[in-house]
Amino acid sequence: MLAAERRNEILTQLKEEGKVVVGDLSKKYDVTEETIRRDLEKLERDGFAERTYGGAVLKENDKEELPFLVRKRANVEAKKQIAAVIGEMIEDGDRIMLDASTTALFVAKQIRHKKDITIITNSIEILLELSDVKGWKVLSTGGSLRAGALSLVGYQAERMVDGFYVDKVILSCKGVDFHKGFTDSNELDAGIKRQMLASAATKILAADSGKFGRISFTKIIDFSDVDVIVTDYKMNEEWKERMEDCNVDVVQC
């Protein structure tokens, strides 16, 4: 196993369990404890972990975005449930846009059996996932690569999206706050998401419960700018009233 792969797995464990122990990781990966300490030092320098005596804990920090390959292993069951619900909303012949979120990747996997679908996406992972699907039209936005996020962003990507109009857009975010709306950790990602929303008839936002109550770096849109929220988050009456005021349909998994 490459060092980068091992660090991604360690980061995934940190995300799921909140902490790791050097001795346990040394046995799990059959490497020396000094090697694991160097892995943890690298994760700490990158802003993802904070070393402790004998191990490390997850550093909760919205300023540092977890790599896509780590994020797609988090909250998997919730994302699959959300994707299954959204899959039922997509019909044969639909033209859709998918952003580069991990939840959108699960949606792409969910709808592979659909017929005559046109997809526009800025996700490298989704392009690879759908590369062997027959009878579909799959369009890449082009643009500049954000390597860790495996997304295509920037002026070229936004200009490409602006040239089309689709039936549905499905996207996600990093934070859903009662007052601030939907936020993301990177302004370039937020920019293309806003353009996708402006280019679709029906706007669907997918957000697992881990996104609620969080505010990330840059605002994407307000609640009133989407049509449907699909989530596993159990909204209280205050949240439900807020969604009704904004004319948003909430579908809970």
Secondary structure, 3 states (H helix, E strand, C coil): CCHHHHHHHHHHHHHHHCEEEHHHHHHHHCCCHHHHHHHHHHHHHCCCEEEECCEEEECCCCCCCCCHHHHCCCCHHHHHHHHHHHHHHCCCCCEEEECCCHHHHHHHHHCCCCCCCEEEECEHHHHHHCCCCCCCEEEECCCEEECCCCEEECHHHHHHHHCCCEEEEEECCCEEECCCEEEECCHHHHHHHHHHHHCEEEEEEECCHHHECCCCCEEEECHHHCCEEEECCCCCHHHHHHHHHCCCEEEEC
